[in-house]
Amino acid sequence: MMMVSSKTFSSLQFFTLLYLFTVTFASTDEATALLKWKATFKNQNNFVLASWTPSFNACTDWYGVICFNGRVNTLNITDSSVIGTLYAFRFHPSLFLKILILA
């Protein structure tokens, strides 16, 4: 049986926690871009998008947001009755969005 040093074990724990942190939380730039877009909706107090607040995690708690490796990959806001335009959605260079479903 091979013994693993405590230093190696601590490093593994650190990188595991770092990975879990990055996978769980969307980048601040992505969440900010989505919140700025939501602020332009004519019905920004839409109950379906009530979870879109800075106090909730975009990757785990926001309606219609799906993340991959801690980055917003898919935005599916079907049946949310959003009244707005994509004109106000600033596609930030750091945005990792690949799929956008609005209908």
C-alpha positions, 0 to 999 in steps of 0.5 A: 500500500502506497502512502500519500504524504500529507502535503500531497493530500493537502494539495489535492484537497485545495485543487478539488475545492478550487475546482468545485468553486469555479464550477459552481459560481459564474464569473462576476462579468457574466452575472453583471452582463445578465443583470444589466440586460435584465435592468433594460426589460420593460417588465424587469420585476418579472416573477420568473426572473426573480432569482436573477439577483446578485445575492443568488448564484447565477450558475445554481440559482438563476432561472434558465442559466446553465453553466459549464465549468463555472461559465454561463454556457446556456441561457434558456428563458422560455416562458418567462414573458420577458419584454425587452430586446437583445440590443441592450444585451452587451455580449461581453468578451468574457461571456462564454454563452453558446446557446440562447433560447428566447422563444 
